[in-house]
Amino acid sequence: MNQSETPLLQAVTELIETNPAYFRIPGHRLDKGVSPRWTDKVGTAIFAYDVTETPLTDDLHSPEGAIGEAQRLLGELYGADQSFFLVNGSTCGNEAMIISAALEGERIMVARNAHKSAMMGLILSGAEPVYVMPEVIDDWAVQGEITAESVRKGFEENPDCKALFLVSPSYYGVSSDLEKIAEICHAYGALLLVDEAHGGHVYFHDRLPAGALEAGADVCVQSMHKVTGALTQSSVLHIKHHGVGEAALDRIAQNLHLVQSTSPSYLLMTSLDCARYELAANGIKMMEKALYLAEYARERIHKIAGFRCMEGERLDRTRIVISAGSIGLTGYALEKILFEEYAVNMELSDYENVLAIVTYANEIEDMDRLAAACAEISRRYVGQDTLQRKNSCSSFPMLPQQVMTPRKAYFSDIETVCWQDAVGRIAGQMIAPYPPGIPVIYPGEQISQAVWDYIECFRREGRHIHGAGSNGQLDWVKVIASRRVV
Ligand SMILES: Cc1ncc(COP(=O)(O)O)c(C=O)c1O
């Protein structure tokens, strides 16, 4: 195939060039009907590309023309047997993977550091999750890889699991040994489903961890908007057949209809077409630049008193995890200072660290600003001892006590209880500190004292919690109604 083509971009351009009298959706009529308040800021050109299904522009839900061609080019680039554009983010891809792999009455192994979209997939599917816990990188209070040993043990104890779902690389850039894990999954006739939301770029440089498809995964999902030039929400799903779970793989295309809009955005899809083209043409150079920039900043930050950057094996080194814990700053405090006083925007913070995502589109000035801000913060805070760290938010809760499946709990009768009275109750909702949006509690789990203490720490600090009430505070929590508990 010719990777220098962008068939969807070309098809939409052809449509625009016919200068149509336009009676379709969307109502803004290419670019004329968008509020001038908006076009004054952003211009008009882009809006002409916000079109819909026509004989020229194909149909995402039945791709036979330009979209089909663009998806095949994507598949060829990544070495997939079949690839799909996703317009509802990796969220919908994760849901589709899970509902295709395991249904009500079946079991699926799920890494416990999975993004909340995995839990949503479990609610939709009704499958019973069996959890595998990630390692914890103690020094950094960060959840690490899912080890092959823990996966093997998981399958020895639960050989009927239809699939393993895990995240690799993680938000923090920690990847798992997917090659070994794929072998184990396939030996048990199970699919390896990888949430590679943060790893669409790793295929393009040998100093980045191996990509899931290269390592033997059966399905993976990538948020192209997180790591390439595609627009927000633009993601992809790839399938590669290894002779297991064929019926499940066949269900994926069908199930994507369940979780995707019937009005997919052509802006998002053309952005995917063009992002794929750039990676094909310049992927190695792009990753070379991102790696160079990240190493440059890492080296400077390492030398700053009180600051350190995470190192380790199988890390995506375009992610920089920075801690200033030794000078008394939590990651939360550091992120706030960087944002408010230096206009340096980090991706996220946790109790210990802040995280920078470095891409090819960053420039050396960005890295200089980050390093210079850290250096100045170091000068201000070293030896000050002004901020007391409580050190209780950083230990992760252990394996949860699942009483019923997430789906059963989600659709059960629930009642609302005061958060202070929640210990011992069975959750009717998820609770996930955000970011990174990893649920600490799934619906159907008993809220143990240890889990309560862990969440309470986030709550007391006023952290953003998904699943909290409309005021963002976890004053109340939905639990399974008492009469339903057996
Ligand atoms: C590991 C992981 N998976 C999936 C998602 C969801 O991706 P998207 O925002 O593309 O829907 C996220 C979002 O941050 C994530 O971190």
The ligand as an SDF file (V2000), in Angstrom:
LIG
                    3D

 16 16  0  0  0  0  0  0  0  0999 V2000
   -4.6830    3.9230   30.4970 C   0  0  0  0  0  0  0  0  0  0  0  0
   -5.8200    4.6460   29.8390 C   0  0  0  0  0  0  0  0  0  0  0  0
   -6.6880    3.9490   29.1120 N   0  0  0  0  0  0  0  0  0  0  0  0
   -7.7200    4.5340   28.4940 C   0  0  0  0  0  0  0  0  0  0  0  0
   -7.9370    5.8850   28.6150 C   0  0  0  0  0  0  0  0  0  0  0  0
   -9.0950    6.5060   27.9170 C   0  0  0  0  0  0  0  0  0  0  0  0
   -8.6260    7.0760   26.7360 O   0  0  0  0  0  0  0  0  0  0  0  0
   -9.4540    8.1460   25.8960 P   0  0  0  0  0  0  0  0  0  0  0  0
   -9.2810    9.4360   26.6040 O   0  0  0  0  0  0  0  0  0  0  0  0
   -8.8020    8.1140   24.5600 O   0  0  0  0  0  0  0  0  0  0  0  0
  -10.8660    7.7000   25.8520 O   0  0  0  0  0  0  0  0  0  0  0  0
   -7.0600    6.6610   29.3830 C   0  0  0  0  0  0  0  0  0  0  0  0
   -7.2770    8.1050   29.5350 C   0  0  0  0  0  0  0  0  0  0  0  0
   -6.5440    8.8170   30.1510 O   0  0  0  0  0  0  0  0  0  0  0  0
   -5.9700    6.0240   30.0110 C   0  0  0  0  0  0  0  0  0  0  0  0
   -5.0920    6.7100   30.7520 O   0  0  0  0  0  0  0  0  0  0  0  0
  1  2  1  0
  2  3  1  0
  2 15  2  0
  3  4  2  0
  4  5  1  0
  5  6  1  0
  5 12  2  0
  6  7  1  0
  7  8  1  0
  8  9  2  0
  8 10  1  0
  8 11  1  0
 12 13  1  0
 12 15  1  0
 13 14  2  0
 15 16  1  0
M  END
$$$$
